[in-house]
Amino acid sequence: MPAADKNPERRNLMMTSLAFIVFYLGDARPIENEIRLMFINLHFSDAQALIYMAYTMWGWFFWRYWIQNKGSVFGNLRNDVSAAANEKPRTLAGYVSRDTELVFQSSTPGGFVVKALNWKNTRFGLPKRWAVVARVYTNYEKAWQDREIPLVGFSGKVVLFKLYMAAIFTRDSFGALLIPYLLTYASLAVVFYHELIL
């Protein structure tokens, strides 16, 4: 994480979390309570106080990051999935073409036009229901109309999995917000293991 990161809360949390992971996995310990910082040598009668101070700073950085970005992580993921769907129209078109009520019209390839990917309702910030909005020609109405086609079943889950992976690995906003949380949880696991289990 560059020191010039435009999000200082993210930078501070990631650097602190990485420092804890390296400290514990590397089994670092002060040598005779002596800490060396560049050209400065400091001697502490109780170097453990530095560890407690680091815990406090870590908690502060996490709280500041959470306050600044709460609601943004999954909100960005929803937006990124929708954007990935716009960039990969064939993925949605392949799913829509399996709908048995569509009539294939020669004037429009496949008998439909995919317009958007919408979501409804959320659980823990993630959509509970995704649906493709398409302009379709149906057997029942014998006319073109906008219709929501839910992404359900195994094939719907496969389509959503592809779009989620595309959003996570090809777009920056979700990964940039999520990685600090993942690093924090990893560092918490390392600290918990070394302090309470070993």
MDAnalysis code that builds the backbone (N, CA, C; Angstrom):
import MDAnalysis as mda
import numpy as np

u = mda.Universe.empty(594, n_residues=198, atom_resindex=np.repeat(np.arange(198), 3), trajectory=True)
u.add_TopologyAttr("name", ["N", "CA", "C"] * 198)
u.add_TopologyAttr("resid", np.arange(1, 199))
u.add_TopologyAttr("resname", ["MET", "PRO", "ALA", "ALA", "ASP", "LYS", "ASN", "PRO", "GLU", "ARG", "ARG", "ASN", "LEU", "MET", "MET", "THR", "SER", "LEU", "ALA", "PHE", "ILE", "VAL", "PHE", "TYR", "LEU", "GLY", "ASP", "ALA", "ARG", "PRO", "ILE", "GLU", "ASN", "GLU", "ILE", "ARG", "LEU", "MET", "PHE", "ILE", "ASN", "LEU", "HIS", "PHE", "SER", "ASP", "ALA", "GLN", "ALA", "LEU", "ILE", "TYR", "MET", "ALA", "TYR", "THR", "MET", "TRP", "GLY", "TRP", "PHE", "PHE", "TRP", "ARG", "TYR", "TRP", "ILE", "GLN", "ASN", "LYS", "GLY", "SER", "VAL", "PHE", "GLY", "ASN", "LEU", "ARG", "ASN", "ASP", "VAL", "SER", "ALA", "ALA", "ALA", "ASN", "GLU", "LYS", "PRO", "ARG", "THR", "LEU", "ALA", "GLY", "TYR", "VAL", "SER", "ARG", "ASP", "THR", "GLU", "LEU", "VAL", "PHE", "GLN", "SER", "SER", "THR", "PRO", "GLY", "GLY", "PHE", "VAL", "VAL", "LYS", "ALA", "LEU", "ASN", "TRP", "LYS", "ASN", "THR", "ARG", "PHE", "GLY", "LEU", "PRO", "LYS", "ARG", "TRP", "ALA", "VAL", "VAL", "ALA", "ARG", "VAL", "TYR", "THR", "ASN", "TYR", "GLU", "LYS", "ALA", "TRP", "GLN", "ASP", "ARG", "GLU", "ILE", "PRO", "LEU", "VAL", "GLY", "PHE", "SER", "GLY", "LYS", "VAL", "VAL", "LEU", "PHE", "LYS", "LEU", "TYR", "MET", "ALA", "ALA", "ILE", "PHE", "THR", "ARG", "ASP", "SER", "PHE", "GLY", "ALA", "LEU", "LEU", "ILE", "PRO", "TYR", "LEU", "LEU", "THR", "TYR", "ALA", "SER", "LEU", "ALA", "VAL", "VAL", "PHE", "TYR", "HIS", "GLU", "LEU", "ILE", "LEU"])
u.atoms.positions = np.array([
    [0.849, -1.187, 0.000],
    [0.000, 0.000, 0.000],
    [0.882, 1.235, 0.000],
    [0.804, 2.061, -1.036],
    [1.672, 3.235, -1.096],
    [1.372, 4.212, 0.015],
    [2.425, 4.894, 0.471],
    [2.246, 5.857, 1.547],
    [1.383, 7.026, 1.100],
    [1.314, 7.278, -0.224],
    [0.547, 8.402, -0.747],
    [-0.878, 7.995, -1.110],
    [-1.370, 6.898, -0.553],
    [-2.734, 6.445, -0.817],
    [-3.714, 7.572, -0.494],
    [-4.651, 7.817, -1.407],
    [-5.600, 8.920, -1.208],
    [-6.600, 8.630, -0.105],
    [-6.661, 7.375, 0.352],
    [-7.534, 7.005, 1.468],
    [-6.651, 6.684, 2.675],
    [-6.383, 7.666, 3.561],
    [-5.451, 7.426, 4.667],
    [-5.962, 6.386, 5.653],
    [-7.281, 6.291, 5.845],
    [-7.816, 5.277, 6.762],
    [-7.515, 3.870, 6.257],
    [-7.652, 3.667, 4.948],
    [-7.347, 2.356, 4.365],
    [-5.862, 2.054, 4.512],
    [-5.018, 3.038, 4.208],
    [-3.573, 2.845, 4.311],
    [-3.174, 2.481, 5.737],
    [-3.683, 3.229, 6.715],
    [-3.307, 2.986, 8.112],
    [-3.746, 1.609, 8.580],
    [-4.981, 1.217, 8.224],
    [-5.482, -0.080, 8.661],
    [-4.707, -1.215, 8.021],
    [-4.411, -1.092, 6.718],
    [-3.680, -2.160, 6.043],
    [-2.255, -2.286, 6.557],
    [-1.589, -1.157, 6.759],
    [-0.208, -1.203, 7.249],
    [-0.142, -1.799, 8.652],
    [-1.085, -1.410, 9.521],
    [-1.098, -1.932, 10.884],
    [-1.417, -3.424, 10.895],
    [-2.395, -3.840, 10.092],
    [-2.754, -5.254, 10.033],
    [-1.597, -6.088, 9.503],
    [-0.936, -5.606, 8.456],
    [0.227, -6.321, 7.916],
    [1.350, -6.393, 8.942],
    [1.549, -5.312, 9.694],
    [2.600, -5.299, 10.717],
    [2.329, -6.352, 11.785],
    [1.065, -6.505, 12.205],
    [0.732, -7.520, 13.200],
    [0.941, -8.921, 12.654],
    [0.556, -9.135, 11.392],
    [0.750, -10.461, 10.792],
    [2.230, -10.808, 10.731],
    [3.068, -9.873, 10.269],
    [4.512, -10.117, 10.184],
    [5.107, -10.297, 11.574],
    [4.674, -9.477, 12.530],
    [5.212, -9.535, 13.892],
    [4.973, -10.904, 14.514],
    [3.725, -11.403, 14.394],
    [3.408, -12.672, 15.061],
    [3.885, -13.884, 14.284],
    [3.740, -13.865, 12.968],
    [4.207, -15.014, 12.181],
    [5.727, -15.107, 12.192],
    [6.394, -13.950, 12.300],
    [7.855, -13.939, 12.388],
    [8.365, -14.121, 13.801],
    [7.444, -14.265, 14.768],
    [7.806, -14.456, 16.180],
    [8.772, -13.370, 16.652],
    [8.434, -12.128, 16.321],
    [9.306, -10.998, 16.700],
    [9.193, -10.711, 18.189],
    [10.322, -10.377, 18.793],
    [10.378, -10.007, 20.211],
    [11.456, -8.944, 20.384],
    [11.216, -7.943, 21.237],
    [12.274, -6.966, 21.523],
    [13.491, -7.657, 22.150],
    [14.685, -7.245, 21.726],
    [15.912, -7.807, 22.291],
    [16.243, -7.051, 23.564],
    [16.117, -7.727, 24.678],
    [16.400, -7.128, 25.981],
    [15.670, -5.783, 26.135],
    [14.396, -5.788, 25.708],
    [13.561, -4.584, 25.821],
    [14.152, -3.374, 25.107],
    [14.921, -3.618, 24.052],
    [15.516, -2.518, 23.314],
    [14.847, -2.392, 21.955],
    [14.425, -1.188, 21.617],
    [13.783, -0.903, 20.338],
    [14.679, 0.039, 19.548],
    [14.950, -0.306, 18.300],
    [15.787, 0.540, 17.453],
    [14.937, 1.124, 16.333],
    [14.905, 2.423, 16.251],
    [14.190, 3.131, 15.203],
    [15.187, 3.998, 14.441],
    [15.519, 3.552, 13.243],
    [16.517, 4.258, 12.448],
    [17.813, 4.392, 13.258],
    [18.198, 5.636, 13.624],
    [19.439, 5.848, 14.373],
    [19.179, 6.016, 15.867],
    [17.952, 5.774, 16.296],
    [17.602, 5.984, 17.704],
    [17.444, 4.639, 18.390],
    [18.139, 4.453, 19.481],
    [17.998, 3.257, 20.300],
    [17.263, 3.628, 21.588],
    [16.158, 2.949, 21.829],
    [15.381, 3.210, 23.037],
    [15.353, 1.955, 23.889],
    [15.432, 2.130, 25.195],
    [15.345, 1.007, 26.117],
    [14.094, 1.154, 26.951],
    [13.259, 0.113, 26.943],
    [12.011, 0.125, 27.699],
    [12.110, -0.888, 28.835],
    [11.679, -0.481, 30.020],
    [11.641, -1.430, 31.118],
    [10.532, -2.455, 30.898],
    [9.487, -2.064, 30.167],
    [8.412, -2.994, 29.831],
    [8.008, -2.762, 28.376],
    [8.628, -3.513, 27.477],
    [8.349, -3.338, 26.043],
    [6.948, -3.805, 25.689],
    [6.298, -4.557, 26.570],
    [4.937, -5.016, 26.301],
    [3.971, -3.838, 26.167],
    [4.325, -2.714, 26.787],
    [3.472, -1.521, 26.676],
    [3.349, -1.069, 25.230],
    [4.415, -1.254, 24.436],
    [4.350, -0.907, 23.016],
    [3.335, -1.773, 22.275],
    [3.259, -3.041, 22.647],
    [2.299, -3.944, 22.019],
    [0.881, -3.472, 22.310],
    [0.621, -3.090, 23.583],
    [-0.715, -2.625, 23.938],
    [-1.058, -1.327, 23.209],
    [-0.062, -0.477, 23.048],
    [-0.287, 0.762, 22.309],
    [-0.609, 0.459, 20.836],
    [0.080, -0.527, 20.290],
    [-0.183, -0.920, 18.903],
    [-1.600, -1.476, 18.762],
    [-2.049, -2.273, 19.755],
    [-3.428, -2.764, 19.734],
    [-4.421, -1.599, 19.708],
    [-4.153, -0.594, 20.528],
    [-5.043, 0.568, 20.602],
    [-5.101, 1.307, 19.271],
    [-3.938, 1.510, 18.661],
    [-3.899, 2.190, 17.362],
    [-4.619, 1.368, 16.296],
    [-4.434, 0.074, 16.349],
    [-5.078, -0.836, 15.402],
    [-6.598, -0.714, 15.508],
    [-7.111, -0.743, 16.739],
    [-8.548, -0.588, 16.948],
    [-9.050, 0.763, 16.454],
    [-8.265, 1.821, 16.699],
    [-8.642, 3.155, 16.244],
    [-8.693, 3.224, 14.721],
    [-7.681, 2.660, 14.061],
    [-7.656, 2.683, 12.598],
    [-8.832, 1.904, 12.012],
    [-9.140, 0.765, 12.640],
    [-10.272, -0.029, 12.154],
    [-11.567, 0.757, 12.307],
    [-11.777, 1.389, 13.457],
    [-13.001, 2.148, 13.699],
    [-13.129, 3.296, 12.708],
    [-12.024, 4.007, 12.470],
    [-12.049, 5.132, 11.534],
    [-12.372, 4.648, 10.115],
    [-11.778, 3.521, 9.717],
    [-12.036, 2.989, 8.371],
    [-13.493, 2.560, 8.237],
    [-14.012, 1.894, 9.270],
    [-15.398, 1.432, 9.234],
    [-16.362, 2.615, 9.167],
    [-16.095, 3.652, 9.953],
    [-16.958, 4.833, 9.947],
    [-16.973, 5.478, 8.560],
    [-15.824, 5.578, 7.942],
    [-15.730, 6.244, 6.643],
    [-16.350, 5.426, 5.516],
    [-16.297, 4.097, 5.629],
    [-16.685, 3.254, 4.493],
    [-17.872, 2.342, 4.752],
    [-18.543, 2.484, 5.904],
    [-19.656, 1.566, 6.178],
    [-20.734, 1.728, 5.109],
    [-21.216, 0.597, 4.634],
    [-22.218, 0.602, 3.575],
    [-21.647, 0.717, 2.177],
    [-20.362, 1.062, 2.069],
    [-19.787, 1.271, 0.736],
    [-19.354, -0.025, 0.077],
    [-18.891, -0.993, 0.881],
    [-18.295, -2.202, 0.302],
    [-19.311, -2.941, -0.557],
    [-20.438, -3.328, 0.041],
    [-21.411, -4.107, -0.711],
    [-22.192, -3.235, -1.687],
    [-22.319, -1.945, -1.366],
    [-22.933, -1.038, -2.327],
    [-22.120, -0.958, -3.594],
    [-20.800, -0.878, -3.447],
    [-19.926, -0.865, -4.626],
    [-19.963, -2.196, -5.353],
    [-20.081, -3.300, -4.591],
    [-20.150, -4.611, -5.232],
    [-21.397, -4.703, -6.105],
    [-22.539, -4.227, -5.595],
    [-23.765, -4.265, -6.396],
    [-23.588, -3.464, -7.683],
    [-23.001, -2.277, -7.541],
    [-22.775, -1.445, -8.727],
    [-21.800, -2.102, -9.694],
    [-20.760, -2.743, -9.139],
    [-19.760, -3.384, -9.991],
    [-20.334, -4.594, -10.722],
    [-21.214, -5.351, -10.045],
    [-21.845, -6.498, -10.707],
    [-22.724, -6.020, -11.856],
    [-23.476, -4.949, -11.619],
    [-24.316, -4.392, -12.691],
    [-23.454, -3.894, -13.844],
    [-22.331, -3.238, -13.523],
    [-21.436, -2.755, -14.569],
    [-20.810, -3.919, -15.330],
    [-20.451, -4.987, -14.616],
    [-19.883, -6.169, -15.274],
    [-20.908, -6.803, -16.209],
    [-22.181, -6.772, -15.802],
    [-23.227, -7.309, -16.672],
    [-23.348, -6.492, -17.950],
    [-23.193, -5.168, -17.835],
    [-23.253, -4.318, -19.029],
    [-22.080, -4.581, -19.967],
    [-20.928, -4.951, -19.370],
    [-19.742, -5.223, -20.178],
    [-19.772, -6.621, -20.789],
    [-20.588, -7.508, -20.217],
    [-20.669, -8.886, -20.707],
    [-22.127, -9.216, -21.066],
    [-22.678, -8.548, -22.069],
    [-24.092, -8.782, -22.396],
    [-24.387, -10.206, -22.845],
    [-23.398, -10.890, -23.410],
    [-23.635, -12.265, -23.864],
    [-23.933, -13.204, -22.702],
    [-23.344, -12.907, -21.533],
    [-23.596, -13.752, -20.363],
    [-25.072, -13.720, -20.003],
    [-25.652, -12.527, -19.991],
    [-27.076, -12.403, -19.677],
    [-27.945, -12.880, -20.831],
    [-27.508, -12.599, -22.051],
    [-28.298, -13.000, -23.215],
    [-28.425, -14.522, -23.282],
    [-27.338, -15.215, -22.938],
    [-27.391, -16.673, -22.944],
    [-28.397, -17.205, -21.948],
    [-28.509, -16.535, -20.806],
    [-29.474, -16.971, -19.793],
    [-30.901, -16.656, -20.248],
    [-31.112, -15.445, -20.774],
    [-32.453, -15.036, -21.199],
    [-32.949, -15.926, -22.333],
    [-32.050, -16.348, -23.193],
    [-32.463, -17.149, -24.354],
    [-33.022, -18.503, -23.949],
    [-32.789, -18.934, -22.715],
    [-33.315, -20.225, -22.254],
    [-34.771, -20.123, -21.812],
    [-35.300, -18.888, -21.715],
    [-36.682, -18.704, -21.293],
    [-37.607, -19.269, -22.361],
    [-38.449, -20.214, -21.985],
    [-39.281, -20.934, -22.965],
    [-40.389, -20.078, -23.542],
    [-40.704, -18.910, -22.919],
    [-41.796, -18.096, -23.430],
    [-41.361, -17.139, -24.533],
    [-40.078, -17.101, -24.842],
    [-39.605, -16.160, -25.859],
    [-39.848, -16.706, -27.265],
    [-40.203, -15.808, -28.127],
    [-40.326, -16.139, -29.544],
    [-39.161, -15.482, -30.267],
    [-38.414, -16.250, -31.021],
    [-37.249, -15.695, -31.703],
    [-37.698, -14.927, -32.949],
    [-37.403, -13.643, -32.959],
    [-37.778, -12.788, -34.072],
    [-36.549, -12.541, -34.950],
    [-36.742, -12.619, -36.230],
    [-35.606, -12.426, -37.134],
    [-35.098, -10.990, -37.101],
    [-35.979, -10.050, -36.738],
    [-35.572, -8.645, -36.742],
    [-34.626, -8.312, -35.595],
    [-34.726, -9.053, -34.501],
    [-33.863, -8.829, -33.338],
    [-33.196, -10.138, -32.972],
    [-31.873, -10.201, -32.958],
    [-31.188, -11.464, -32.639],
    [-31.670, -12.017, -31.302],
    [-32.196, -13.243, -31.342],
    [-32.632, -13.900, -30.125],
    [-34.040, -13.540, -29.699],
    [-34.668, -12.548, -30.333],
    [-36.025, -12.197, -29.960],
    [-36.121, -11.351, -28.704],
    [-35.018, -10.770, -28.255],
    [-35.018, -9.955, -27.039],
    [-33.841, -8.999, -27.065],
    [-33.933, -7.976, -26.238],
    [-32.836, -7.034, -26.044],
    [-32.613, -6.899, -24.544],
    [-31.431, -7.277, -24.063],
    [-31.110, -7.141, -22.639],
    [-30.867, -5.669, -22.333],
    [-31.567, -5.154, -21.345],
    [-31.466, -3.734, -21.012],
    [-30.632, -3.475, -19.762],
    [-30.809, -4.298, -18.736],
    [-30.104, -4.029, -17.471],
    [-30.166, -5.258, -16.578],
    [-29.414, -5.185, -15.482],
    [-29.464, -6.199, -14.432],
    [-29.857, -5.484, -13.146],
    [-31.004, -5.839, -12.600],
    [-31.513, -5.180, -11.394],
    [-31.435, -6.111, -10.193],
    [-31.438, -5.514, -9.007],
    [-31.458, -6.311, -7.779],
    [-32.540, -5.770, -6.854],
    [-33.048, -6.646, -6.005],
    [-34.073, -6.255, -5.043],
    [-33.778, -6.901, -3.691],
    [-34.096, -6.148, -2.646],
    [-33.936, -6.633, -1.263],
    [-32.480, -7.001, -0.984],
    [-32.061, -6.796, 0.224],
    [-30.689, -7.137, 0.599],
    [-30.672, -7.872, 1.921],
    [-29.661, -8.689, 2.082],
    [-29.390, -9.366, 3.348],
    [-27.909, -9.178, 3.620],
    [-27.585, -8.514, 4.727],
    [-26.196, -8.183, 5.069],
    [-25.545, -7.375, 3.949],
    [-26.332, -6.539, 3.285],
    [-25.794, -5.674, 2.242],
    [-25.734, -6.297, 0.864],
    [-25.962, -7.605, 0.767],
    [-25.919, -8.277, -0.533],
    [-27.338, -8.519, -1.053],
    [-27.559, -8.379, -2.367],
    [-28.901, -8.583, -2.923],
    [-29.390, -10.014, -2.709],
    [-30.673, -10.149, -2.384],
    [-31.283, -11.469, -2.250],
    [-31.840, -11.947, -3.593],
    [-32.091, -11.010, -4.500],
    [-32.709, -11.368, -5.778],
    [-32.153, -10.494, -6.892],
    [-31.649, -11.147, -7.934],
    [-31.193, -10.455, -9.130],
    [-32.141, -10.813, -10.270],
    [-32.377, -9.865, -11.161],
    [-33.228, -10.147, -12.316],
    [-32.715, -9.385, -13.524],
    [-32.794, -10.039, -14.681],
    [-32.430, -9.406, -15.941],
    [-33.646, -8.649, -16.461],
    [-33.447, -7.394, -16.791],
    [-34.514, -6.619, -17.425],
    [-34.261, -6.657, -18.931],
    [-35.222, -7.212, -19.648],
    [-35.055, -7.363, -21.094],
    [-36.333, -6.945, -21.808],
    [-36.166, -6.437, -23.002],
    [-37.326, -6.163, -23.859],
    [-37.522, -7.412, -24.708],
    [-38.633, -8.088, -24.479],
    [-38.827, -9.408, -25.078],
    [-40.152, -9.459, -25.841],
    [-40.234, -10.444, -26.716],
    [-41.472, -10.726, -27.428],
    [-41.986, -12.054, -26.892],
    [-43.156, -12.044, -26.280],
    [-43.650, -13.258, -25.639],
    [-44.789, -13.884, -26.429],
    [-45.002, -15.172, -26.189],
    [-46.100, -15.896, -26.821],
    [-47.458, -15.408, -26.330],
    [-47.510, -15.040, -25.036],
    [-48.797, -14.676, -24.445],
    [-49.333, -13.352, -24.973],
    [-48.523, -12.327, -24.934],
    [-48.993, -11.005, -25.337],
    [-48.868, -10.757, -26.839],
    [-48.072, -11.552, -27.502],
    [-47.811, -11.349, -28.927],
    [-47.337, -9.923, -29.200],
    [-46.501, -9.433, -28.308],
    [-46.011, -8.058, -28.448],
    [-44.715, -7.915, -27.667],
    [-44.005, -6.838, -27.962],
    [-42.782, -6.533, -27.230],
    [-43.131, -5.842, -25.918],
    [-42.415, -6.190, -24.857],
    [-42.633, -5.555, -23.569],
    [-41.388, -5.726, -22.697],
    [-41.241, -4.834, -21.723],
    [-40.158, -4.980, -20.754],
    [-40.547, -6.042, -19.741],
    [-39.589, -6.865, -19.426],
    [-39.892, -7.966, -18.510],
    [-38.688, -8.252, -17.625],
    [-38.954, -8.593, -16.371],
    [-37.896, -9.016, -15.440],
    [-37.824, -10.533, -15.428],
    [-36.639, -11.038, -15.685],
    [-36.417, -12.483, -15.701],
    [-35.459, -12.811, -14.554],
    [-35.965, -13.395, -13.465],
    [-35.104, -13.646, -12.297],
    [-33.971, -14.615, -12.617],
    [-32.822, -14.358, -11.998],
    [-31.698, -15.291, -12.105],
    [-31.876, -16.345, -11.014],
    [-32.425, -17.477, -11.391],
    [-32.729, -18.530, -10.415],
    [-32.173, -19.857, -10.926],
    [-32.215, -20.845, -10.034],
    [-31.750, -22.173, -10.395],
    [-30.240, -22.234, -10.566],
    [-29.771, -23.394, -11.004],
    [-28.332, -23.603, -11.145],
    [-27.730, -22.676, -12.190],
    [-28.396, -22.557, -13.344],
    [-27.849, -21.699, -14.403],
    [-27.820, -20.243, -13.966],
    [-28.821, -19.801, -13.201],
    [-28.810, -18.433, -12.684],
    [-27.674, -18.188, -11.725],
    [-27.387, -19.182, -10.870],
    [-26.263, -19.067, -9.932],
    [-24.926, -19.039, -10.670],
    [-24.824, -19.793, -11.755],
    [-23.591, -19.780, -12.551],
    [-23.376, -18.401, -13.166],
    [-24.447, -17.813, -13.703],
    [-24.343, -16.472, -14.285],
    [-23.926, -15.465, -13.224],
    [-24.563, -15.521, -12.040],
    [-24.211, -14.597, -10.966],
    [-22.779, -14.795, -10.497],
    [-22.343, -16.041, -10.417],
    [-20.961, -16.318, -10.005],
    [-19.976, -15.674, -10.980],
    [-20.240, -15.813, -12.287],
    [-19.364, -15.205, -13.294],
    [-19.321, -13.688, -13.141],
    [-20.487, -13.083, -12.903],
    [-20.545, -11.629, -12.779],
    [-19.875, -11.148, -11.498],
    [-20.063, -11.886, -10.398],
    [-19.388, -11.520, -9.143],
    [-17.878, -11.602, -9.300],
    [-17.400, -12.668, -9.935],
    [-15.960, -12.812, -10.132],
    [-15.417, -11.700, -11.031],
    [-16.176, -11.365, -12.066],
    [-15.748, -10.271, -12.950],
    [-15.701, -8.955, -12.182],
    [-16.687, -8.732, -11.313],
    [-16.715, -7.488, -10.534],
    [-15.555, -7.422, -9.553],
    [-15.254, -8.537, -8.904],
    [-14.211, -8.548, -7.872],
    [-12.815, -8.430, -8.484],
    [-12.586, -9.133, -9.610],
    [-11.226, -9.202, -10.137],
    [-10.912, -8.194, -11.235],
    [-11.926, -7.568, -11.814],
    [-11.637, -6.632, -12.900],
    [-11.966, -5.189, -12.554],
    [-12.644, -4.959, -11.440],
    [-12.995, -3.606, -11.051],
    [-12.367, -3.301, -9.703],
    [-11.921, -2.058, -9.528],
    [-11.083, -1.715, -8.381],
    [-11.852, -1.357, -7.117],
    [-13.036, -0.792, -7.239],
    [-13.690, -0.199, -6.072],
    [-13.994, -1.222, -4.985],
    [-14.532, -2.393, -5.366],
    [-14.881, -3.394, -4.362],
    [-13.638, -3.958, -3.684],
    [-12.636, -4.356, -4.494],
    [-11.415, -4.924, -3.922],
    [-10.681, -3.943, -3.036],
    [-10.659, -2.675, -3.449],
    [-9.943, -1.666, -2.670],
    [-10.581, -1.457, -1.307],
    [-11.898, -1.641, -1.221],
    [-12.585, -1.459, 0.062],
    [-12.601, -2.731, 0.895],
    [-12.610, -3.890, 0.247],
    [-12.731, -5.152, 0.981],
    [-11.405, -5.654, 1.537],
    [-10.320, -5.479, 0.789],
    [-9.027, -6.027, 1.196],
    [-8.618, -5.581, 2.606],
    [-8.795, -4.310, 2.994],
    [-8.436, -3.940, 4.377],
    [-9.196, -4.741, 5.426],
    [-10.486, -5.030, 5.172],
    [-11.247, -5.849, 6.117],
    [-10.688, -7.267, 6.182],
    [-10.376, -7.841, 5.015],
    [-9.833, -9.197, 4.994],
    [-8.498, -9.270, 5.728],
    [-7.643, -8.271, 5.508],
    [-6.358, -8.235, 6.219],
    [-6.555, -8.088, 7.723],
    [-7.536, -7.276, 8.113],
    [-7.807, -7.096, 9.539],
    [-8.266, -8.400, 10.165],
    [-9.175, -9.118, 9.515],
    [-9.650, -10.396, 10.054],
    [-8.523, -11.428, 10.093],
    [-7.664, -11.409, 9.071],
    [-6.529, -12.338, 9.081],
    [-5.584, -12.027, 10.229],
    [-5.312, -10.741, 10.459],
    [-4.410, -10.370, 11.550],
    [-5.045, -10.683, 12.905],
    [-6.366, -10.501, 13.024],
    [-7.052, -10.868, 14.272],
    [-6.906, -12.360, 14.544],
    [-7.048, -13.175, 13.497],
    [-6.906, -14.619, 13.662],
    [-5.494, -14.977, 14.107],
    [-4.488, -14.328, 13.509],
    [-3.090, -14.596, 13.878],
    [-2.823, -14.189, 15.321],
    [-3.286, -13.003, 15.710],
    [-3.078, -12.524, 17.081],
    [-3.795, -13.430, 18.068],
    [-5.046, -13.784, 17.782],
    [-5.814, -14.656, 18.672],
    [-5.116, -15.995, 18.849],
    [-4.633, -16.564, 17.742],
    [-3.965, -17.863, 17.810],
    [-2.710, -17.811, 18.651],
    [-1.880, -16.785, 18.451],
    [-0.601, -16.697, 19.147],
    [-0.752, -16.290, 20.612],
    [-1.730, -15.450, 20.911],
    [-1.890, -14.960, 22.276],
    [-2.702, -15.884, 23.158],
    [-3.705, -16.552, 22.595],
    [-4.648, -17.325, 23.419],
    [-4.557, -18.835, 23.241],
    [-3.993, -19.279, 22.136],
    [-3.944, -20.719, 21.894],
    [-2.557, -21.293, 22.099],
    [-1.537, -20.628, 21.553],
    [-0.156, -21.134, 21.714],
    [0.315, -20.985, 23.144],
])
